Amino acid sequence: MLRALQRHVGTHLGFHVPLVRQATPLGLQRFNYVSARRLKSTVPQVGRVDLTDTKSMVHVRGRDAAKLLNGLFTLPVSGGAATPFSGVFGAFLNGKGRVITDAFLYTTSNHTEEDQSFVIEFDRSVEDELLLHLKRHKIRAKVQIEKLTGYECVFIWNRDATPDYWRSDNECDSGFFQSLCEVAWSVAEVGESSESSEDQKPLYGLLVDDRYPLLGIRMILPAKTSSTYFSAIPSANLTQYNMLRYIRGTPEGSREIPPNKALPMESDLDYMNGLDFNRGCYVGQELTIRTHHTGVVRKRIVPFQLYQEGQEPGEYECAYDPELSEALPPLLDGSNVMSLNSPPEERTFAKSPFDAKPEAADEGGVPSWAKPKEESAPSSPKPVKLGNILSHHGNVGMALVRLDKIMGQQDIQLAVELPPGPNGEVNYLRAKLYYPLFVSDVSEAEAEAEVEQAIDKNGQL
């Protein structure tokens, strides 16, 4: 379906959809693919959500717009006569290689080589900081940087996909994305044909959100017009959008990617096609490329699911539990993710022979500090902190954890530390983490073979 999508509308819209793998449970399964129909949550199959209240949009326009952005954005930005309605996901980094914000970069409908035009969509909470970052590096560049108003940011998704898009060039059976892009294109043509009318502005930006295969399509439309153009698509809310992200394992915004603290690869930007390790210099590149070549990434943002003792969590993806969610404290952000069966650190310290009051030697002339220590009974395992919850809705969410402490352990018991009880007692709730296949040791050939075997055996994923 990915290839079919590219074939249907790629020539018109000029986007690229790289293939990304599915998520698997941490420490329990090496690999698996699952159908989108198996998602258990309150997320509708098809939805349309207006993200304008949580997003800011900045317009960068001028002859040197691409040159400026190319030195700041984690993906290359072309200023040539690119096909309109193309865009990418990436991030802006500070000089120390920390993420200022993740962002979507749109090439707008009126972009030309002489008058380049881009729109940056990013988290509203870092608006002032990103504007300052852009203007600080503008220097003498021929660009205009200003906040974009009068438009809305809309995300549309469809989870009703078949396994065909994983393995073949078959035609897209549902035609959802094809028809959606055709409608969007017609919206743009209507706007362009009536540029003199203030009431009908063209569709300003369109991109395929490729952080996860067929995650959805993002658009920049004139304010309050999406419900008219896409009235057939049910309206959804921000919670449902976040739930979709949690299940797909795509962190977003300052809540999950803290500004000037988070590192790009710890924030999964490399997994979400937000980094290019083969491009030229940009601000913050040095630490990122060094981390890539050394291969040392100890922490990652991963989806998690909380469940009660005796319950079975989702096998391959987190599942929303409304009953448990209602019983949980309203805010678990920052709570510790613990390993309950990690062995305590064994530390043996001999007494110093330089004590102020040295102990007398025994009858054999051997001082007490030199005697071998008697073996004591092994102590019970102590909970060990592995990471923190970044955001959640009920019993599912995103957490930053130390993968190097738990990868490869088959029987590890994970839990989340709940707020202390009335008497100060510490309570835990079982947790299960899910991480992208990229961090496992399964080769691409093995992955494809397992997919084919699963399809041939069951007729479906």
N, C-alpha and C positions, 0 to 999 in steps of 0.2 A: 504494500500500500504506500510505503514511503516513495518507492520508485514511481508508482502510478501517480502519486500526488505531484511529484516533480514533473512527470511527463505531461500531466493535464494542465498545470498552471505555471510551472516553472519558467517557461519561455515568456509568459506574459508578465509575471511578477518578479522574476529575477532573484529568487531565494534559493538557498541550499539547505537541505535537511540531512545532516549526518546521522548515521545509525548509532543508537545508544542502547546499552543493554538493560535488562530488567533488574530489579532488586531481589536479593535473597536474604534469608535470616542469618544473623550473625552467630557463628559457632555451631550451627545445626545442619545446614545444607550448603554444599559447595556451590550449587547452581540450579536454577530452574527458571523457566519462563511461565507466566500465567496470563490467562485471558483477562482483558479489562472487565469482562462481565462478572468476575469473581469478587470485585470490590464490595466490601460490606461496610457501608457508611451511609450518611445522609446526603451524599453527593449525588445529584441527579445525573442521568445519562447524558443529557444535553443541557447546556446552560449558557447564560449570558450575564456577565457581571460588570457593573460600572465601577472602576477603580479610582475614579477622579479624586475622591475624598482622601485617599491614602497616598496618592502619587503627585509628584510635581513634574512639569514638563518645561524644558528649557530649549529655546530655539537658537541654534548657532548657524548664522548665515553670512556668506561673503566669499570672496575669491580665495581666501586662505583658510576656510573652515575645515576642510579635510586635513590640511597640513597641521593645524592646531590640534585637532582631535587625534590624529595619528600619533602624536607625541604624548598623549595622555591616556588613551583608551587601550585596553589589553588585547584588542583585536585590530587588525589593519583596517584603515578607513580609506576608501578610494574616492578621489575627487573627480574622476573622469565622468564621462557621459554614461553613468550607470543607469540601469533600468529602474524606473521609479518603483516604489512600494517594495523595496528590499530593506532588510534590517538585520541586526545581530544582537545577541546578548553578550555582555562583558562586564567590565568594572573599571573604575577609576581608583588608582593607588596613590598613596602619598610617597614621599621620598624614601621612606624606610620599608617600602614594600607592603604596607598594611592597606587594607581595603577602606577607601573612603565611602564608597557605595557601589553596589551592583546596579546595573543600568541596562536599558534597552535603547539601542541607537537606531533610529529610523532615518532612511533617506526619503525626504518628503516628495510629494507629487509635483512640485514646481522646481525640483532640483535640476540645474544645468551645470555644465563645466565652468561657465563664466560666473554664474551666480549659484554657488553651492549652498544647499539647504539641508540641515539635519535637525532632528528633534531628539532630545534625551529624555527618557522616562525613568524616574528613579523615586526612591522613598522621600516623602514630603519632609520628614524630620531632619534631613541633611541638606535642605534646599540652600540655605545661606552659605553653608560650607562649600558645597560644590560650585556655586556661583563665584565665590571668592577664589576657589582653586582654578577655575577656568580663566577668570580675569587676571589672576596673578601671572599666568603663563601666556597671556595674549600678547603682551609687549606691543610690537608695532604691526601685528598681523591685521590684515584687512578683513575683519570679521565684526559682526554684531552679535552680542550675547544678551538675550533678554528672556524673561519668563513668558511662556506661551499661555495665553488666556483665551477663553471662548471656545475651547475644545474639551472633549471628554476622552478618557482612556478606557477602552472596552476590551474585555477578554471573553472569547467564546470557545467552548470545548464540546467534544463529543466522545464519550467513552465507549460507544458501541462499535468497537473495531474487531476485526477478525484476525486470526494468526497469519493470514496471507501476506501481510505487509512485512513480516519478519523474514520471509524466505523466497518470495517469487516476484515475478513481474506481472502478475495477474492484474486485471483491471480492478479499480476500486469498486467494491460491490455496493457500498452504501451511497457513494457519490457525495457524501456530506461536505468534505473539504473542497471538492471541485465546485459544487454549487455555491458554497459560501464565498469562495474567492471570485466566482463569476458575478455574484450579487455585489460584492465589494467593488469589483472593477466597474460594474454598471453605475454604482453610486458615484465613483470618481468621474466617469464620463458625463454623468448628469451635471455634476458640479462644474466641470471644465467647460461644458457647453453654455453655461450661464454665469460666467465669471462676473458679469456686471451686477448681478443680483446679490445683495448683502445677505439674503435669506438662504441662499443655496451656495455654500462654500464647498469646495471639493474635499473628498476624503484625503486627509493630510498624511497619513502613514499607515502602513500595513506590513506585518511580518509574521512568519510562522515561529511560534515559541518552541525552539528545538532543544530546550534544556532536558527534555524527556521525549521519546518518540511520540509524535502526534499529541503532544500535550494540549495544544490549542492554537488559536490565532489571536493576535493582538492588533488593535486598530486605534487610530486617532481620528475621531469624527467631530464634526461641529457639535457643540453642547446640546444635549437633550434630543439627539436625532437617532440614536441607536435603536430606541424602542419603535421608531417608525420604519427604519430600513430593515430591521431584523425582528419584526413583531412575531414571526413564527417560532422564534427561539425563546423558550421560557426564561424569564428573568430569575437570577439567583442572587444570593447575598455574599458578603465578604467571608463569612464563616465557612460557607460551602466551598468557596475558592481556596481558602486556607486548608481545609480538609483534603481537597484534591492534591494540593502541594505536599501535605504531610505524607499521604499515601504514596505519591510518586517520588518522594525524597528530594524535593527541590527547594532548598532554603532561599529566602528572599527578604530583603529589607533590613533595616537597622536593628530590629529586634533579634533576628537570627544571625546577622552578619554585623556585629558591633563596629561602628565607624572608628577607624584608626587603631583598632585592636585586632580584628580578625585577619588571618593570613589567607591569601587566595586559594591555596590548595587545601587547607584545612576547611575552607568554606565550600569545597567541592566545585569550584569554578572550572577546574580542568575536566571534571566529569560532565559538566553541563555545557560543554563547548564554549566556555567563556574565556579560555586562554589559548594563545597561539605561541608555541615555543620556537617557531621558525621565522619569526618576523624581526624587524629592526628594533631600535631602542625606543623606550617610552619610560615615563616616570614610574619608578618602582620595579623595573624589570630585573635588576641585578639580583636581588634576593630571590625572586620568583624562579628565575632560570637556574640559579645555583641549587635551589631546593629540588627542582626537577631533575637535574643531572646527578645529584647525590642520592636521590630517592628516599630521603628521610622525611616522612610525613607521619608523625606519631598520632595526631588527632584528626578526626573527621566529624562532620555533621551528618548524623544518620537519623532516620525515622525510628520511633519507638512506640510500643504499645504497653500500657499498664493492664494487669489482669489480677484477679484474686486467686488465692491458693485453691487448687482443685479445678480451675478453669483451664481451657486450652486456648492459647492465643492463636492468631492467624498464622498459618503455616508459612506462607511466602510473602505476606504483606500485612500491615497492621489493620486491625478491624475495630471500628468504633463501637463502644458498648454504652448505650444511653443510660442504663441503670447505674453502672459503676461511675459514669461521668457525673451524674447528679449527686452521688455520695462523696465525690472528691472535693478537697478544698478548692476554692475558686481560682487560686493563683499558685501554681507550682513552679513558675519561672525561677531559675536559679537553684532549684532543689538538686541535691547530689544524686548521681547515678552510682550505685555501689555494687561491688562484687561480694556476695555473701560467703563464698567458699574459697576465697583466696587464702593461702596459708600465711600465718604471721611471719614476719621477718625474723630469722634466727640470728641473734647477735650474742656473742659470748665475749665478755670482757674479763680478763684476769685482773686481780687486785694489783695495784702498783707496789713494787718493792720499795718505793720511796715515800711511803706513808709517814706522817709525823710520829706515829706510835707503831713501829713495826711489831708484828706479832712474833711471839717466841717460836723457835723451831721445836719440832717434836723430838721424841727420843732418838730418832734416826738422824737428826740434824737437818731435816728438810723443812724450810719455812712454809707456812700455810699458803702463802700466795703462789707457791710453786707446785702445789698439789694439783693433780688433775681434778676438774670439776665433775661432781657427781651428776649423772644423767637424771633429769627430772621428767615427769610425765608430760607428753606433748599437750600443749594448750589448745583450746578450741579455736577454729578460724575466726579472725576478726574481719568485720566489713572493711573493705578498701575502696576509697573513692576513685572512680574512673572518669568522671566528667560531670557536666551540669545540663539541666534542662534549659533550653533556650526559649521555646514557645510551645504551647499546647492548646488543644481544645478537648476538654474532657480527658479521656484516657489515651489519646494519640497526640503526637507532636514531634518536635525535632530536638535533638540533644547533641552536644559536643562531647565526644568520649575519646579515651585513649585506646585506640584499636590495637596498639602493640602489646597491650596487657591482656587482651582477651582473644585475639585471633588464633585459631587452631585449637582452642579448648572446646571439647565437645559437650562437657557436662557443667559448664559454668552456670552459676545461679546469679542472676542480676536482679536488682531491686532499686526502687527510688525511695529516698529518705523523705518521709512526710513530716509536716510540722509537728513539734513536740506535743504530747498529750497534756491533759490538765495537771498531771503530777510530774511533768517533765520527762516522761518516758519517750524513748525513740521508737517510732513505728516505721515499718517498711512495707512497700507494696511491690509485688513481683513485676518485673519488666522484661520485655524482649526487644532487642535491637535488630534492625534490618539494614543491610549495607549494600551498596552497588557492587556488582560482580567484579568491577575493575580492580578491586583490592585483593581478590583471591588469586590463586595460582592456576586457575583453569585457563588453558589456551583457547584462542578463538576457534580453532578447528574442533577441539573437544566440545566447546559450547554449541557450535552448530550441529555436531553429531548428536548431542543429547536432545536438541530441539527437534531434529528430524525423527529421532527414535520416539519421542513423546507424541509427536503428531501421528506417526504411522501406527502407533499402538492404540491410541485413544481416539483418533480421528479429530482431536482438538487439543489445545494446550490446557 
